[in-house]
Amino acid sequence: MHKKGAIELSIGTIVIIVLAMSMLILGLVLIKGIFTGATESVDILNDKVKGEITALFADEEADVIVKLGSDRTAKVKAGTDIFGVGVGARTLDGSATDRNRLKYKVTTESASQNNCAKVLGQSKLNSLFVTTTDTYIPFDEFQGANSFAIVQFNVPKGTATCSQKIYIDVKDSQTNEVVGGSFFIIEIVKGGFFGF
């Protein structure tokens, strides 16, 4: 009688272990799928963002647009692997552009009272950018007179809270004219418990 109970107990344990492993594998596959989709959505400038930037060109007189709200502030939690801000520009004369015609440069406001350049130091601040800073680079995509790009950041866990004004300057390399400039503010906030 004791042998039968021991066999039932071991079979029950094996079933529980198999179910637990199945749930673990399914959970890992789901998490991988979520993170892969999130990374791809930052890497690819989708049609909706391009459409919204193009609509902003029609609504505003500006030739350089940053796709953020009216306060132009992007709040990023410390521990965010990749975060992007959509930027668009158009040629001054409305003629078609190509990959090398319009170029943009990302620069940061110099150290002031509580901005990230002062809190983190300029070299640490520059390391947060995935996008190249302080040099003109081509936009990621173009369509007609409009060009589009994503300015990307990587904010590691433990980064101090601060805010920083980021300048976007655009020039037309064909005519060597300055198309315009804009700005946005990145605000680094503390990551929540378990990174949520």
N, C-alpha and C positions, 0 to 999 in steps of 0.2 A: 504494500500500500504506500509506503514512503517512496518507493522508486517511481511510481506513477505520478505522484505529486512533484517530484524533482524533474521529471521529463516535461511535464506541463509548464513548470516554471521556466525551464530553459528555452522551450519553444516560444513562450510568451516574451521572454527577454530578446530572443533573436528577432521576432516580429517587430518589437518596439525599436530595436536598433536599425532594422531595415527601413522602417517608416521614418525614423529620425534622419537617417542619411539621405533618403529621398527628398525630404523637406529641405535639408541643408543644400543639396545640389540645386533644387528648384529655386531656392532663395538666392544662391550665388549667380545663377543664370539670369534671374530677374534683375539683380543689382548691376550686373555687367551690361545688360541691355539698356538700363536707364542711363548709366554713365556714358556708354558709347553714344547713345542718342543725344545726350547733352553736349558732349564734346563735338560731335558732328554739327550740331545746330550752331555752335559758336564759330566753327571753321568755315561754314558755308553761309554766305550772305544770302538769305532767302528772298524770294520774290516779294513777300509782304513788306519787309523792311525797305527794300528798294522802292516799292510802290509808295510807301509812306514818305520817304525822303523826296521822291519825285513830286508828290502832292505838296510837300512843304515848299518846294521851289516855286510852285504855281501860286501858293498862298502868300509867300513872303518875297521881298525884294532881294534877299541875301543870295550870294553866289556860293557860300559855304554853309552847310547845314550840319548840325549835330542832332542826332535822333535821341532826345531825352525830353522830359517834361519841361514846363515853363521855367522851373528853377534850375535846369541844366545840371542837376546833381545826380550822380550815380552812387548809391550806397552799396558797398561791397563788404561782405563778412570776411573777417580774417579766417583763413583756411579754405578760401575759394581757389580752386585750381586754375580755371580759366574764366575770365569775365570780359565781355566785349561791349564797346560803344560804337554804334553805327555813325559813320561820317559820310557826307556826300558833297560834291562840288560840281560846278558846271562851267563850261567855257564862257568867257565874257561876250564873245560875238555870236554864241549859239551854234557854232560849227561843230561837226562831229569830232570826237576825241578818240584817242587810242590809249593803249596801256602806258606808253611813255610820255604822253603829252602833259597831262595834269599830274602833278606830284605834290605830296603833302609832307609836312614836317611837324613832329610832336615835340613840344618843349614844355618845361615846367616853370611855374612861377618861382622866383628865387626865395630863399628862406625868409619867412616872416614869423610873426609871433608863435602861432601854433600849427603851422602847416607841416606836411609830411617831410619836406626838405629839411626843416629844422629838427623835428622830432626823431626821424629815422636817419638823417644824414643823406646827402645828395646821392652817394654811390648806392646806398640801400634802396632809395627811392627809384633810381634808374633800373635796379635789378627787378623791380616789380613789373616792368613793362616787357611784354612779349614782343610788341611792336618796336622797331628801331626808333630811337629818339635822336633829336638834334641833327638829323640829316634828311634831305628830301628823298622820299621813296615813292614809287608808283602806286596808284590805287589798285585794289584787288580786282575790281570789275569795272566795266564801262558799258554804256549804252547810249548811243546818240551823243548829245553834248554833256551827258552826266557821267560822273565817275563815283564809285562807291568803295568804301573800305571799312574794316572793323579795327579799332584800336583795342588791343588785347592786353589784359593784366593777369598776373598770377600773384595772388596775395596769400603767402604761406601762413599757417597757423602760428599764433603768437605775435603777429605783427601789431605794433602799438596803434591805438586809435588816433586818427588824425584826418585832416582833409587837405586837399591839394588842388589848386587851379591848374588845368592842363590847357595849353594853347595849341590850336591847329592852324597852321599857315599853309596856304595853297598857292602854287605858282604854275604858270603855263610855260613849259620849257620850250615850246615852239616860238612863242612871241617874247619870251623872257619877261612877261608882265606878272605882277602879283595879282592873283584872282581875288583873294580876300583872306580873312581869318575869322576864327571863332574860338570858343572856349567851352569847357565844361569843368565840373568839379567832381573829383572822386573823393568820397568820404568812406574811410575804412572804419568799420564798426566791429565790436567784439562778436565772435562766433558764439552761437548758443551751445547748450549742453549737447554733446555728441555731434557737434558741427551743424546742428539744425537751427 
